[in-house]
């Protein structure tokens, strides 16, 4: 009996989170109200308030999910006997390109979503940055070189390029940083 309650509760939370994700990526974080999210989820607004205290609380699980792209890099580096430039490409595929394609390129308000996540949940953004540094440093060796590499990658994203252009920029950067 209690298991069914927890399953139903988890399912409702998932429906609300999915609806919120759809609204935020379509209309933006600032313009998506809890009323909009309730309509999209086909639930009442009071139900949303029972599950989440605020729109900010809804945003945190998105950012955590977005930040869980570290599984790919972990698998890539653990399968590789030695970290080299070839292993850095799949690391950034998982850390940057996959989420980039989903959030920035395919969603009208993806860039605003990304900015809102960083603003509203800076602790999660910092954790994501540490994961990125860890995997970059596993390949490039030093923290200083890895930080410079990451700053260059940040610069590559400022003009919100298409995924293909961003991938090519990364390939050139990796080639310059990792010489055989």
Helices and strands as residue ranges (DSSP letters): H 2-27, H 34-41, H 45-51, H 55-67, H 70-79, H 85-92, I 93-97, H 98-100, I 101-105, H 110-120, H 122-140, H 143-156, H 163-177
